[in-house]
Amino acid sequence: MTMPPWLARVAPIGLALLLGAVGGALFSHFRMPLAWMIGSMSVTTVAALAGAPVQGPGRLRGYMIPVLGIMLGSTFTPEVLDRAGHWIVSISCLFVFMVVVVAVLGTILRRFARFAPATAYFSATPGGLVMMVLMGGSMGGDERTISLMHSMRLLTTVLVIPFWFVIFHGYHPTGVPGVGRGGTLSPADVAVLALCAVVGYLIGTRARVPAGPLIGPLILSAAVHLTGLTQATPPGWLIAVAQVVMGTSVGCRFIGISVRRVLSTLLLGAGCTLFMMGAAALFGFAIQAMTGLSFQALMLAFSPGGLVEMTLISLALGIDTAFVSTHHLMRILFLVSVAPLAYRLLAGRLLGATTIPAAPPRDGI
């Protein structure tokens, strides 16, 4: 019997989410760190590489991101504002960290891995998968290679960091669904959070700010929590669903990839990520010595994962989420505003580029 067209479109997404949920439940059963996201990501990555008929959740991911934005915004309290002045040094060092990482890895990928200049440069950035693929392609880079390098960066970071903290720092996952003040949501709380999600999503997407679907709701949520309008957070089950959708999305980035054909690129991506994490640790120790800030928070703030993923990890481990999310937001803003200009100014000297496009198309930014 022929499958209806609508079911043929939905079935691969449903299978991916089902596998993701099974992986999340399995990891949760064994009390693994960030269980719902890492479990779903691990299982769907294996399924994608094995050629299973799965597909990423697409728009559903965009609808779940505001949930995470609301949750992350709830961590901003008046106490956070009192501490923000102590973050100037660490944020400034974050910008230096990114410049050093891109310069070192870009040169290595260009000279030893024989990447084209644009491919090497945009593969070496510590963040911004979608943005770096678009920018790199507009500058003449190989979008597939850049995408693979950043997918491995994200996968490696999210897999390594939580287990590192659990094994070497003695952290015990608190579980993201436990975040917040708890209690039953009142109708007023539901209305406020829903309004923050919808309005924030619309503002963020239409304003074309980096990570708009996350940043818009996050800012509005932070505002209502800072002013005391509400102390509520999304229910635990909804946060778990959002994690499954996020993890499934990451795993499905490997659809259509033959491990044998691209193994060298995947290994390069993992190796570059480990270098970034080592550099993050060195910067973390140095900044801790200068400022007295927590090394654990600094390590998460400088780690080369995505904003959503790293703030979820900070929540799961109970490590200063506002600090971590603020630094990753600054990282995204810096990459979006500086990366294309820096490539145009420095690529010829550092990476040997002989021709550089006059400017990337507007929709590539």
Phi and psi in degrees as a GROMACS rama.xvg file:
@    title "Ramachandran Plot"
@    xaxis  label "Phi"
@    yaxis  label "Psi"
@TYPE xy
-74.6498  134.975  THR-2
-75.9299  133.033  MET-3
-55.4694  146.432  PRO-4
-55.6124  -41.9256  PRO-5
-64.7484  -36.4946  TRP-6
-71.2452  -35.1863  LEU-7
-63.4392  -31.7578  ALA-8
-77.4461  -35.751  ARG-9
-85.0719  -32.6973  VAL-10
-55.0908  -47.6638  ALA-11
-61.8013  -35.3416  PRO-12
-68.3685  -43.567  ILE-13
-61.9068  -40.7554  GLY-14
-64.2164  -42.7813  LEU-15
-60.7744  -45.4325  ALA-16
-67.5504  -36.0398  LEU-17
-63.5457  -46.8511  LEU-18
-62.2005  -39.6053  LEU-19
-62.4653  -42.3779  GLY-20
-65.2079  -39.8658  ALA-21
-62.7868  -44.9933  VAL-22
-62.1535  -42.4362  GLY-23
-63.2047  -43.1285  GLY-24
-64.4687  -39.2105  ALA-25
-64.9126  -46.1868  LEU-26
-66.4395  -35.8942  PHE-27
-65.7407  -37.8748  SER-28
-60.1635  -38.3503  HIS-29
-92.5432  11.2617  PHE-30
56.5023  45.0511  ARG-31
-78.9657  153.814  MET-32
-66.0168  140.154  PRO-33
46.5773  51.7014  LEU-34
-57.5927  -46.0295  ALA-35
-69.439  -34.2957  TRP-36
-82.3581  -46.5962  MET-37
-68.5257  -38.0622  ILE-38
-63.4977  -46.8445  GLY-39
-65.5354  -38.9414  SER-40
-65.5592  -42.9509  MET-41
-64.0755  -48.1928  SER-42
-66.6923  -43.1271  VAL-43
-72.3288  -29.1634  THR-44
-63.043  -46.1332  THR-45
-61.3908  -43.9321  VAL-46
-62.7194  -42.2045  ALA-47
-64.7199  -45.0418  ALA-48
-67.6571  -27.2519  LEU-49
-82.2043  -4.52079  ALA-50
85.4879  18.4617  GLY-51
-65.5562  149.72  ALA-52
-76.7887  67.6764  PRO-53
-111.858  161.6  VAL-54
-147.915  143.227  GLN-55
-62.4122  153.249  GLY-56
-70.8791  -4.9208  PRO-57
55.4946  -118.934  GLY-58
-62.7037  -27.5251  ARG-59
-60.1362  -35.7671  LEU-60
-59.7047  -43.2371  ARG-61
-62.3283  -32.8372  GLY-62
-77.5231  -24.9426  TYR-63
-82.9455  -26.2807  MET-64
-59.8773  -40.9693  ILE-65
-58.6058  -30.9906  PRO-66
-60.2716  -44.5313  VAL-67
-67.8097  -36.362  LEU-68
-60.5985  -42.9859  GLY-69
-62.0008  -43.6409  ILE-70
-63.7389  -45.2066  MET-71
-66.8249  -37.2763  LEU-72
-63.0984  -27.7612  GLY-73
-69.609  -13.5067  SER-74
-82.755  -8.5177  THR-75
-85.9216  113.493  PHE-76
-121.491  168.151  THR-77
-54.7334  -31.69  PRO-78
-63.4014  -33.5208  GLU-79
-63.2696  -41.6601  VAL-80
-62.4888  -36.2492  LEU-81
-64.9764  -27.9719  ASP-82
-93.5603  -11.3067  ARG-83
-60.4794  -30.7216  ALA-84
-63.1921  -23.6455  GLY-85
-80.3543  -4.66715  HIS-86
-94.1396  -5.50032  TRP-87
-60.3525  -43.1356  ILE-88
-64.357  -45.2665  VAL-89
-67.7355  -36.4471  SER-90
-68.1647  -39.5672  ILE-91
-63.2409  -41.5459  SER-92
-67.0538  -29.8606  CYS-93
-61.1715  -42.0135  LEU-94
-63.4413  -40.8298  PHE-95
-63.6025  -41.9852  VAL-96
-56.2962  -45.5117  PHE-97
-65.2279  -40.302  MET-98
-63.5133  -44.2178  VAL-99
-63.2561  -46.1392  VAL-100
-61.7643  -47.1765  VAL-101
-64.4102  -41.8677  VAL-102
-63.7571  -45.1201  ALA-103
-70.596  -52.2928  VAL-104
-69.4333  -37.3583  LEU-105
-60.2424  -41.5292  GLY-106
-66.411  -41.6377  THR-107
-63.6482  -46.6482  ILE-108
-65.5916  -33.7012  LEU-109
-72.6163  -47.4776  ARG-110
-86.8018  -32.1739  ARG-111
-106.477  -36.6928  PHE-112
-89.1119  -6.91797  ALA-113
62.9038  31.7751  ARG-114
-71.5466  149.914  PHE-115
-63.7978  153.862  ALA-116
-52.139  -50.698  PRO-117
-65.0448  -38.9036  ALA-118
-63.7559  -43.6844  THR-119
-63.3583  -46.0338  ALA-120
-63.6175  -51.6428  TYR-121
-78.6594  -13.8813  PHE-122
-80.2097  -21.2596  SER-123
-89.8772  -7.67541  ALA-124
-71.7529  137.776  THR-125
-84.6273  55.5143  PRO-126
150.39  171.913  GLY-127
75.6071  57.1579  GLY-128
-53.5486  -59.6694  LEU-129
-63.2654  -45.0967  VAL-130
-64.2217  -41.0243  MET-131
-70.2023  -33.723  MET-132
-65.1576  -45.3902  VAL-133
-65.8568  -46.5491  LEU-134
-65.5531  -44.1738  MET-135
-61.8933  -41.1156  GLY-136
-64.2576  -39.6085  GLY-137
-68.8636  -22.3345  SER-138
-93.4895  5.52602  MET-139
97.1542  9.43608  GLY-140
-81.9592  168.167  GLY-141
-85.6155  106.042  ASP-142
-61.8112  -37.6386  GLU-143
-64.2679  -44.707  ARG-144
-65.6369  -43.9948  THR-145
-60.6606  -42.0047  ILE-146
-62.9763  -43.3915  SER-147
-63.4708  -43.5027  LEU-148
-61.7032  -43.4633  MET-149
-75.3498  -32.1316  HIS-150
-63.1721  -41.8879  SER-151
-68.7909  -34.5595  MET-152
-59.1346  -48.7646  ARG-153
-65.0859  -46.4751  LEU-154
-62.799  -46.981  LEU-155
-63.9171  -43.4786  THR-156
-62.6807  -47.1609  THR-157
-68.5616  -29.0475  VAL-158
-79.1647  -39.4344  LEU-159
-80.954  -47.0039  VAL-160
-58.1263  -51.6573  ILE-161
-60.3627  -41.9292  PRO-162
-68.5266  -34.1867  PHE-163
-59.9769  -46.2612  TRP-164
-67.0282  -37.4095  PHE-165
-69.4117  -42.8458  VAL-166
-78.6172  -44.9428  ILE-167
-100.847  -17.6389  PHE-168
-115.58  0.380704  HIS-169
71.3363  19.5347  GLY-170
-75.9555  143.591  TYR-171
-116.585  122.342  HIS-172
-54.9156  131.573  PRO-173
-86.9355  -16.5032  THR-174
84.8606  115.876  GLY-175
-56.1946  -39.858  VAL-176
-59.9352  -15.1568  PRO-177
-85.533  -0.767162  GLY-178
-69.393  146.975  VAL-179
107.66  -171.509  GLY-180
-91.2957  -4.41564  ARG-181
73.7619  -165.262  GLY-182
83.1478  172.011  GLY-183
-85.6449  136.696  THR-184
-73.6556  129.842  LEU-185
-84.2606  161.492  SER-186
-54.9241  -36.6439  PRO-187
-65.6278  -41.6358  ALA-188
-61.5397  -45.1371  ASP-189
-59.905  -43.101  VAL-190
-64.0205  -43.6823  ALA-191
-64.3459  -46.524  VAL-192
-66.4039  -40.7151  LEU-193
-63.921  -40.4588  ALA-194
-64.0654  -42.1975  LEU-195
-60.9915  -40.8751  CYS-196
-66.3939  -49.1263  ALA-197
-70.0494  -51.1685  VAL-198
-65.8524  -42.0462  VAL-199
-63.2005  -39.5859  GLY-200
-63.304  -45.4461  TYR-201
-64.5796  -43.8518  LEU-202
-65.2954  -45.5195  ILE-203
-63.122  -41.5828  GLY-204
-74.9396  -41.407  THR-205
-74.6554  -27.1919  ARG-206
-80.8536  -8.80238  ALA-207
56.7485  36.3243  ARG-208
-80.3702  153.907  VAL-209
-57.4534  134.631  PRO-210
52.5818  41.0168  ALA-211
-52.6668  -45.3672  GLY-212
-61.9796  -21.4059  PRO-213
-92.5983  -46.5279  LEU-214
-67.5135  -40.6731  ILE-215
-58.2103  -57.5012  GLY-216
-61.438  -34.9598  PRO-217
-61.4649  -45.9241  LEU-218
-64.7235  -45.2376  ILE-219
-66.0339  -39.4406  LEU-220
-63.6661  -42.9351  SER-221
-60.3685  -39.6762  ALA-222
-63.8592  -46.4541  ALA-223
-70.8771  -28.8988  VAL-224
-78.6286  -36.1698  HIS-225
-66.4611  -34.8782  LEU-226
-86.1423  -4.5766  THR-227
80.1925  12.7249  GLY-228
-64.8419  -32.0055  LEU-229
-154.819  156.202  THR-230
-121.057  12.1214  GLN-231
-81.957  158.105  ALA-232
-131.372  162.228  THR-233
-58.9747  150.629  PRO-234
-63.0498  152.841  PRO-235
-58.1045  -39.5767  GLY-236
-65.2215  -34.2452  TRP-237
-71.1231  -37.4237  LEU-238
-65.6647  -38.5972  ILE-239
-63.7518  -42.005  ALA-240
-61.0791  -42.9433  VAL-241
-61.526  -39.4035  ALA-242
-64.3814  -41.1467  GLN-243
-62.1091  -43.7427  VAL-244
-62.8461  -42.5956  VAL-245
-64.9964  -45.9349  MET-246
-63.7197  -40.469  GLY-247
-63.5499  -39.1214  THR-248
-61.1687  -43.0387  SER-249
-65.0273  -46.4758  VAL-250
-60.9961  -37.2621  GLY-251
-75.8303  -4.92618  CYS-252
-65.7875  -15.2749  ARG-253
-96.7333  11.5432  PHE-254
-63.9361  135.563  ILE-255
79.8738  5.1726  GLY-256
-96.2799  127.164  ILE-257
-87.933  115.379  SER-258
-57.8584  -40.6893  VAL-259
-64.3572  -41.3025  ARG-260
-74.1395  -30.192  ARG-261
-115.74  17.9732  VAL-262
-58.6607  -41.2253  LEU-263
-62.4264  -40.0381  SER-264
-67.2248  -40.8671  THR-265
-63.5516  -41.1651  LEU-266
-66.7559  -38.6684  LEU-267
-60.9299  -42.9177  LEU-268
-61.2172  -43.1644  GLY-269
-65.6324  -42.0061  ALA-270
-63.9912  -42.658  GLY-271
-62.5012  -37.2906  CYS-272
-65.7266  -42.192  THR-273
-63.5556  -36.6587  LEU-274
-62.6252  -44.6732  PHE-275
-60.5602  -41.2916  MET-276
-69.0693  -35.8569  MET-277
-64.0924  -42.5073  GLY-278
-64.0588  -38.7729  ALA-279
-61.0872  -39.7843  ALA-280
-65.0772  -42.6153  ALA-281
-62.6615  -45.6376  LEU-282
-63.7921  -37.9124  PHE-283
-61.5388  -44.4763  GLY-284
-63.1324  -42.3695  PHE-285
-64.7982  -44.3662  ALA-286
-69.5983  -36.1919  ILE-287
-59.7564  -41.6288  GLN-288
-65.3084  -33.5949  ALA-289
-79.3515  -37.7677  MET-290
-116.818  -19.4309  THR-291
81.5059  4.93214  GLY-292
-66.3655  156.28  LEU-293
-64.1206  128.714  SER-294
-62.7647  -39.2565  PHE-295
-61.6773  -44.0586  GLN-296
-65.4164  -40.6433  ALA-297
-63.628  -40.2103  LEU-298
-62.0517  -43.1491  MET-299
-68.9305  -36.5315  LEU-300
-68.0347  -31.4365  ALA-301
-97.5364  -10.13  PHE-302
-65.3087  145.911  SER-303
-84.6417  42.8338  PRO-304
-96.6002  -179.685  GLY-305
-77.7724  159.47  GLY-306
-57.4547  -48.7796  LEU-307
-63.1622  -47.3797  VAL-308
-64.6541  -43.5393  GLU-309
-71.6283  -34.9914  MET-310
-71.6009  -32.5254  THR-311
-64.6724  -40.3822  LEU-312
-63.4568  -41.8114  ILE-313
-63.009  -36.4238  SER-314
-66.5582  -44.7774  LEU-315
-63.1  -33.4969  ALA-316
-93.1184  -7.49785  LEU-317
71.4563  37.8236  GLY-318
-115.301  104.557  ILE-319
21.7452  72.7869  ASP-320
-63.237  -39.7114  THR-321
-61.8436  -41.3707  ALA-322
-61.6709  -47.882  PHE-323
-64.9363  -47.7348  VAL-324
-66.3054  -36.8114  SER-325
-63.32  -42.9884  THR-326
-65.9496  -39.9621  HIS-327
-70.5427  -31.5223  HIS-328
-65.2907  -43.056  LEU-329
-61.9853  -37.0756  MET-330
-62.3025  -45.123  ARG-331
-63.3034  -46.8112  ILE-332
-60.4837  -40.8334  LEU-333
-64.3436  -45.3095  PHE-334
-64.2584  -43.8601  LEU-335
-65.359  -39.4536  VAL-336
-84.9827  -29.5688  SER-337
-105.817  -33.3232  VAL-338
-54.8315  -50.4924  ALA-339
-63.6697  -41.5485  PRO-340
-66.0614  -42.4798  LEU-341
-63.2307  -37.7746  ALA-342
-63.1997  -44.2933  TYR-343
-64.3727  -34.3255  ARG-344
-82.9107  -34.343  LEU-345
-114.189  -16.0559  LEU-346
-60.0803  -41.7566  ALA-347
-62.4024  -37.9552  GLY-348
-78.7861  -43.3138  ARG-349
-88.4581  -36.2082  LEU-350
-112.863  -2.44876  LEU-351
77.556  25.1529  GLY-352
-72.2591  133.53  ALA-353
-98.0751  -29.0171  THR-354
-133.5  135.264  THR-355
-129.582  128.003  ILE-356
-53.4029  147.725  PRO-357
-58.7013  -41.0726  ALA-358
-168.236  145.817  ALA-359
-70.0721  150.044  PRO-360
-61.4554  150.995  PRO-361
-57.9315  -38.4891  ARG-362
-76.1955  -5.44895  ASP-363
-83.0165  -2.01737  GLY-364
